[in-house]
């Protein structure tokens, strides 16, 4: 029974600091929440409220610049451009609802990519992106030009939503490879549908897209989680070793006492 209590106390001691830390938001995590709230407002057509949240974001973003690791020039530019597009989406009198939603989603994903170091939200759009691409590819192989144009446009629209976030999380050489394939297919659409060799670009793009998402799926566990697992395991082993040693020592002393009693 004592062993169980010792193990329980050891685990609580190891996990308690991490539980406390998990409740404390960083400045970027707070900005992440603001961007999410702005997106929710647009989903419910509350554009004025979304605009107020984006203005509040600007004020908070300006105030925390010196409080944490500074953004790179590329990251700052991506945040600025996506924020400006989001603001435009909330004040434009003629913009369609889906376009507004796409711009706010793009901004939301950018802030998430910057504020988190694992499992970014943009990877959750994998199924949507890949479905649109597969439909375009299937149409191309069937020779259905109209369907290919429609589905490839849908793919480009979805890819454009996650593209700024990809630029934050993915090495530039990988992005350049993707850009080259997508630009070729987009520019030579008719050739891709009618030429067997050009269709191979679709196969190559499919592989690149799979690698893009699969590479982000790897090693999603936070280092702190692994630290907790390893540390807790070490404490348990040490506790068991200590308890085992005490038990062994007690039995040894008991044998000595019995030997003395027998001699007496």
Buried (B, 14 or more C-beta within 10 A) or exposed (E): EEEEEBBEEBBEEBEEEBEEEEEEEEBBEEBBBBBBBBBBBBBEEBBEBBBBBBEBBBEEBEEEEEEEEEBEEEBBEBBBBBBEBBBEBBEEEEBEEEBBBBBBBBBBBBBBBBBBEEBBBBBEBBEBBBBBBBBBBBBBEEEBBEBBBBBBBBBBBBBEBBBBBBBBBBEEEBBEBBEBBBEBBEEBBEBBBEEEEBBEBBEBBBEBBEEBBEBBEEEEEBEEEEEBEEBBEEBBEEBBEEBEEEEEEEEEEEEEEEEEEEEE
